[in-house]
Amino acid sequence: MSAPVSVEPSTEQPRRRGLQTLRTQAAAVPRAWLPGVVGYACLLIGLLDICSAVFPRLRHTRMHTFAGQLPGITTALAAVGTLMIGILLVLLAHALRRRKRRAWRAVCVLLPVGAALHLLRWHETVPAVVSLVLFAVILVHRGEFYAKADPRTRLRAVVNLVVMGVFSVLLGLLIVSVHPRSELGDPTLAQRLQETLYGLFGFDGPIRYGSDRISDLVAYSLGALGLLTAFTTAYLALRPEKPEPELTAEDEVKVRGLLARHGHRDSLGYFALRRDKSVLFSPSGKAAISYRVVSGVMLASGDPVGDVEAWPGAIKVFMTEAREHAWVPAVMGCSEVGGEVWTREAGLAALELGDEAIVDTATFSLAGRAMRNVRQMVKRIERNGYSCQVRRVGDLTADEKRQIADAACRWRGTDTERGFSMALGRFGDAGDDDCIVVTAHRAPVDGGTDPGLAAVLHFVPWGPDGISLELMRRDREADPGLNELLIVAALQAVPAMGVRRVSLNFAMFRSALARGERIGAGPVLRAWRGLLVFLSRWFQIESLYKFNAKFQPEWEPRFLVYKQTRDLPRIGFAAMQAEAFITLGLPRIGRPRPRQSLMPESGEARLGSVTEAA
């Protein structure tokens, strides 16, 4: 009888499991370069398909002599199919670069079909092989294309109709014009355009061809272009519409609760209550991030709202949402503490945007040489008969709210209300009674008793003892210096309301402007300052800095947080759209665009729904 054998615990299986875990984790890491390469390859294949279908000479290969063995309608339909697939591949290439799952599914169908059409038309096998190789690559790496679809509206259907319509007309005109040897007669440009337009709707035009095959090819190609335009437009118009970014009543109650407990941390916190933003909460519900998706950029503003200890959880949810949709994450105007948390928890980079001007009301005074210019300007405006009132919005009557909102709308100068990161976008809403409004009034003229409204400032709460400026408007016909009068009146009156901190305007690139004008500044810094001064002709860069500096504020830096340097142009464009400096849309012909009102009609009803949700 053999003695029992002592077996040592094997370490082979744990080692294998560890290696398998490492392989799984490595496979789960997205390859940043792959979607871009695949997208551009898809774009190149699409363009080659379009060229081979449109230009006859590209179809005359060594094996083209055998094409005559097939019926003419077969080769014509194959050419038309190649043209349609090429157009669709070009349209899907951008979505494929953004890892969109739906684009991947469509390309998986189009590539093998395109390869089959290339073989059917007896071309060389190279285009078919390239398509099949790309098809194999995206199948093997299908895990790289995981992103969900973007929020959509039916406006895309209108844009698609215009863009595809223009593209179809231009491409159709090219298709009609590349067969001069088969044309009967000498058609004019007007006849070619007529042939194109008729063909897009499936009708015969004035041009006749000597070859039935060419005639079929032109007719089928034009008809397919028109059908593709109609199909894509109908699909975009009839598919289920996802809602625009919106702060729901339930989410607003939660955000207001977070602001009540932690709103003193960030002067931009109250702007999370903009109702054109969506909001994401940390798993504990103790922190939230408001954002809007613009041109594929997931754009947040300010610091997360809520407990600092819960910020990492909210940031993780934010980054997960961005990754699932292949959005570019970015944060505008976060504080230094917020920037440190974003860079540490999400691995992002930070860039200083500028500085926020903050005035301590307890130490503010018009006395002293530094305040001489402001003091003289305020005295001059007061001698001209202007006076100011500082009140809570909740103390205004409904007529006063409407009067102020209408005046601010008239003085805006643009049809669209600007602002995203440092603007509330509304006035007089029932939920904003704690806001403070400062109004300037002209002395009554011609024996009247009602002083005319000349300018307005609107501040939102910044915790229990602070306010943040979100709106500054004045009548363009009023005397200059009203803004200085309004700010001085606010700084002198709000301490009685329990306010000790006032956040004024944000000065972009303030430190560069300040350092560049000092003695001893280097040539690079002076050149940078010179460029900013030049750009100040169109943007309020230097003027805002100098205006804020009049009130001797403390400067708090604000940062832009981003993922990659190459994303900065895209983020900048999205930020300009969010702030409404750039508006994309179809021109309105025949009638002006109605001005967006600051005072929503449903403000009272919204407060009721918020109260019920609470």
Buried (B, 14 or more C-beta within 10 A) or exposed (E): EEEEEEEEEEEEEEEEEEEEEEEEEEEEEBEEEBBBEBBEBBBBBBBBBBBBBBBBEEBEBEEBEEBEEBEBEEBBBBBBBBBBBBBBBBBBBBBBBBBBBBBBEBBBEBBEBBBBBBBBBBBEEEBBEBBBEBBEBBEEBEEBBBBBEBBBEEBBBBBBBEBBBEBBBEBBBBBBBBBEEBBEEEBEEEBBBBBBBBBBEEEEBEBEBEEEBBBBBBBBBBBBBBBBBBEBBEEBBEEEBEEEBEBBBEBBBBBBBBBEEBBBBBBBBBBBBBBBBBBBBBEEBBBBBBBBBBBBBBBBBBBBBBBBEBBBBBBBBBBEBBBEBBBBBBBBBBBEEBBEBBBEBBEBBBEBBBBBBBBEBEEBEBEEEBBEEBBEBBEBBBEBBBBBBBBEBEEBEEEBBBBBBBBBBEBBEEBEBBBBBBBBBBBBBBBBEBBBBBBBBBEEEEEEEEBBBBBBBBBBBBBEBBBBBBBBBBBEEBBEBBBBBBBBBBBBBBBEBEBBBBBBBBBBBBBBBBBBEEEEBEEEBBEBBEBBBEEBEEEEBBEBBEBBBBBBBEBBBBBBBBBEEEBBEBBBBBBBBBBBEEEEEEEEEEEEEEBBBBBBEEBEEBBEBBEEEE
